């Protein structure tokens, strides 16, 4: 072999060896990448859980703040039932009963969230004793709206229990007169806002936020009622994920998450539109997470723990469980759902529950909860514009793996 040929041969051999080495390196990198990806997912979940464990030690709604809220509850009742406002003694006494039965008995998560958000968002010179008291009054306004919606919702759904006691319309056979009591609760909210905030710079923003979100929630309730065919046999063709997402956004997310946080922001004097937009984006995601949890608990939760009866199947509700079940069901399984869903017959209800189990929905929910938890953590870390991540992380901590 000539020297030129030998050199060409050795050059080609060197290229081939480098290609083989490169291929081996690529395979090794790909294997390592897969391992690193799995490890990254594990580390991300572990990091998030460590972070959430840190926040769990500093609860969003602590007992001290709950006691502080309850301390001004008698003043709230007096404001609303004052003889100068309600000149007819019988109405004043009745209103006090309506308030006491329906408002302070819940977990008060929405109201407590508002107070916490205000303390976190307001400038330090604004955190006076008077302003914190006003924040607690706003918190009770949010709880009044919650009571207003629940009284009406229980009538429309023919529910039996709320907060481990008979629903208001069933209490002492009040019946449909409870509809008027619900309007009293809503009107009392506007009265309190006017009494304590009229003349303040934030007054119009706070008032319009309540009005807007009450309208949005009523729209969500209408969509929910239309989906259940007004208590008749539901039309399962309507139960799409798009429709479900709309119900969640309007019926749950607005008043459960958007209302307390945006009212706190208005009271704190925050006017930055981009800050408000980012806040709403993350809170809509949280609201969806919250409602999926509610739907799961409405089937698999214990009534004595969640404080209400589990009747979503009997009522033919458009829930996350039925929507996912319809997506996965075979023609035979769909026929079972068509025959059984939305009926109060215990055997048919059990058939639907069994089908949920056969389709693996409890496991699907567990996966959804973990993945959504990680996704929300990531989105919270990406929030900019000076919004405190701590606020949203503690909100997430409050609802993560909840049982009621």
N, C-alpha and C positions, 0 to 999 in steps of 0.2 A: 504494500500500500504506500503510495507516494505521501510525502509530508503534507501536501495540500489536502489530499483525500482524508488523511488521518485527522487533520485539524477540523475538517468539516464534520467528520463522524463524531469526534469528541464534543464539538459544539452542539450537534443535534442531541447527543446523549445527555448533555448538561441541561438543555431545554426540557427534555422529557422528564428528567429527574426533578427539575423545579416544578413542572406541571403536576407530577405525582405528589410532591411534597405540598404544593399549594392546595391540591384537592383534599389531601389528608387533613391539612390545617382547616380548610373550609368545613369539612365534616365535623372536626373537633369543635370548631367555633359554634357550628349549628347545634351540636349536642350541649355544649356549655351554655349556649344562648337559651335553649329550652329549659335547662336546669336553673339558669339565672332567672328566667321568666317565672318559673314555679316558685322559686325562692322569693322573688320580688313580690308576687301576689301574697305569699305567706307573710313576708315582712310587713307589707302594707296593711294587711288585716291586723297583724299583731301590733304594729305601731298605732293604728287607729284605736285599737282596744286599750292600749296603754294610755293613749291620750284621753280617751273617754273615761277610763278608770280615774284619771286625774280629775276630770271635771265632775265625776260622780261624787267625789269627796266634797265638792262645793255645789250642792244641789241648787237648781234654778229656782225652785219654789220651796223655800225653807219654812219650817214651822213658825219661826219668829215673825216672818212677813205675813204668814197666814193669820196669826194672832193679831197683828197690827191692822190687817184688813177687817177682821171681825170686830175689832174695837170700835171702828167707826160705823159699823152696820146699823146700830140703833139711831145714829144721826141721819143716815140715809133714809131710814123708815120715817123718822120725824119730818125730814124735809118734804117727803112725798105726801104724808098723811096730815100735815099741819092743818089745823082748823081754818086758817086763813086761806088755804088753797082749796081744801075740800070742805065746803061749808056745811055739808050734810053729814052728821055724825055717823049714820049707818054706813055710808060709803067709805068714810075714813076707816072705820073698824074692818070693813070687808077688805079694803085695799091692804091693810096691815096683814090680814090672814093670807091673801094672795101672795104677798111678798115673802112672808116667812116660810110658807110651804114650798115655794118654787125656786127661790133664789139662792139662799146661803148654804144649802145642803150638799152641793156638789164639790168636786175637787178644786174648783176655782182656778184651774190651770190657765185659762185665758186671761183672767184678771191679774193673777200673780205674774204672768209673763209680761204684761204691760208695765207693771211697777218695776220689775227687774230691768226691762229694756230702758225705761226712762232713767233710772239711776245710772245705767251704764253709758247712755248716750248724751245726757244733759251735761253742759259745762259745770264745773265744780261750784262756781258762784251761784248757780241756779238751784242747787240741791239744798234748798232751805226746808225747814220743817213744814211751812205752809205749802210749798210746791209739792213736797212728797205726799202731803195729805190730799192735795188736788189730784195727784196721780192715782191715789187709792180710790178717790171718787170716780175717776174715769174707769178704773178697774171694775167698780161695781156697775157702771153703765154697761160695760161689756158683758158682765154676768146677767144683767137684766135682759139684754138682747138674747143671750143664750137661753134664758128661761122663756122668753117670748116665743122663740122658735120651737123649743121642746114641747111646750103646752100644745101648740098647734100640730106639731108633727105627731104627737101621741094620739091626738084625735083622728088625724088622717090615716094613721097606720093601725088604728084600733089596738094600740099597745095596752098592756095590763100594768106593767111595773116601770117605774123610773126612779133611780137612786134607791132601790130596795124598798120603795113604798108605792102604794097605788098611784097611778097617773092622776094628775089634778082633776081631769074630767070625770074620773071614777071615784074621787074622794067625796064621800057623803052625797053620792048621786048628783053631782053638779051638772054632768052632761054637757050639752052644747053651749050652755051659759059660759063655759070655760073659754070660748072664743072671744067673748068680750073681755074676759080677764087678761087674755093675751094682749089685746090691744091696749089695755091699761098699763101693762108692763112696758110695752114699746113707748107709749106716750110719756111715761114716767122717766124714761131715759132722756128724752129731749128736754123735759122739764129740768132735770138735774144739770144737763149741759148748759142750758140757758141761765140757770140760777148761778152757777159757779164760774162760767167762762165768758159770758157775754161781756164785750168790751175789751177782752184780751186779743192780742194779735193772732193767736192760734184758733180763735173761736170758729171762724168760718171753715177753716180747713178741717177741724175736728168734726163739726156738725155735718159737713158734706161727706166726709169719710164714712160716718155712721149711715147716713141716708143712702149713699151709693152702695155700700156693702149689704145693707138690708135688702135693697132691690136686687142685687146680684144673687143673694142667697134665695130669695123668693123665686127667682128665675130657675135656679138649680132645683128647688123643690118642685116646681111645675114640670121640669123635665123628668124628674124622678117619678112623679105621679103619672105622667103620660107613658112612661116606660112600663109601669105596672098595670097600665090599662084601667086606672082608677079603681083598683081593687078587684077587677074581674080577671079572667084568665089572661096572663101576660102573653104578649106576642114576642116569642123568643128571637124572631128574625131581627128585632130592633136591638137586641143585646150585643152590640159590637163594642170593640175596645175604644173606638173614637167616641161613641155615645157615653160610655162609662167615664172616660176621661173628662168629658164636658160636665157630667153630673158632679164628679168629684171637685172639679175646679170651682164651680159656681155654688154648690150646696155646702161644701166643707171648707175648702182652702181659704176662701175669702174671709169668712167670719172667725174661723179657728186660728188662722195664722196671720193673714194680712191685717185684719182689724186691730188687734192689740199692738202689733209692732208699729204700724204706720201712725196710729193715734199717738203712741209714745214719741215717735219721731217728730210729729207736728208740735206736740207740747214742748219738746226739747228745742224747738226752733230750727229744725233741720229742713232746709228748702232745696237742697241739691237734688235735681231731677234724676241724675245718673245714679246717685246713692239710693233713691227710692226705687228706681228700676231694678238695680241689682238685688235689692232686698226682696222685691216681689218675685223675681225669678227664682231665687233659692227657696222662698217660702211656698211657692206653688209646688215645687218638687217635694218639699216636706209634707205639704197637705195631701199630696197623692199617696205618699208613703203611709201617712197616718190613716187615711181612709181604707187602704188595702188591709192594714192591720185590723181596723174596725170590722171589715167584712169577714176576715178570718175569725176574729173573736166572736162575731155574730153567729158563727156556725160551730166553732170548736171551743169557745170560751165557756166558763162556768157562770150561769146567771147570777149566783150569789156573789161572785167576784166582780163581774162587769156591771152589776146593779140593774140589769134589765133583762127581759125575756128574749131568747134567741128565736126570732120569728121571720128572718129574712126569706127563708125558703117558702114558708106558708104565705107570706105577703107577696111573693113573686118579685122580689127586689132585683134590680139590675146591679149585681155585685161583681167584684173581681172573680170570685169563685165560679159563678155561673158563666161568665164571659169566657174564662179560660177553659172551662169544661166543654162549652159549645165549640171552641176552637179545636179541641182534641177528640171529641166524641166520634165514634163510628156511627153509621146510619142507625144501627140497632140501639146504641146508647142514646143517641139524640131522640129517638122515639120514646125512650123511657123518660127523658127530661120533658118532652112535650106532654106526656101523659101525667106526670107527677108534679112538676114544678108549679108553684103558686096555689097549691091546694093544702088545706089544713088537716087532711087525713094523716094521722101519725105514721101509718104504714108507707104512704107515698113520700112523706118527709124523710123517712129512714131510707127509702130507696134512693133518693137524691143524695143523701149523705154517703151511702155506700158507694154510689157511683163516683162521687168526689174522691173517695179513698182508692177505688179501683184505678182512677186516672192519675193517682199519685199527687194530688193537689197539696196535701200537707207538706210533702217534701219539696214541691215546687215553691211553695210559700217560703219555706226555710231558706232556700237558695235565693229567692227574690229579696228577702229581708237582708241577708248578708251582702249581696251585691249592691243593693240600693244604699245600704249603710256606708259601704266603701265609696260609692260614687258621690254621695252627698258630702262625705268628708273631703273628697278631692275638690268638689265644687266650692265648698266653704273656703278651702285654702286658697282658691283662685280669686276670691272676692277682693276687690280693691276699693279705691275711693274712700279709704279711711274707716270703713265699716269694721267694727270689732268682731273678729272671728269667734271670740269667746261667747258672744250672744247666741250665735247659730249652733255652735258646738254643744252648748248646754241645752238648747232646744232639742237637738238631735238625741242627746243623752236622755232627756226626759221621756222620749217616745220609743227609743230603741228597746226592743224585746219587752214591751209593756204587756201586761196581762189584763188590763181593764181600761 
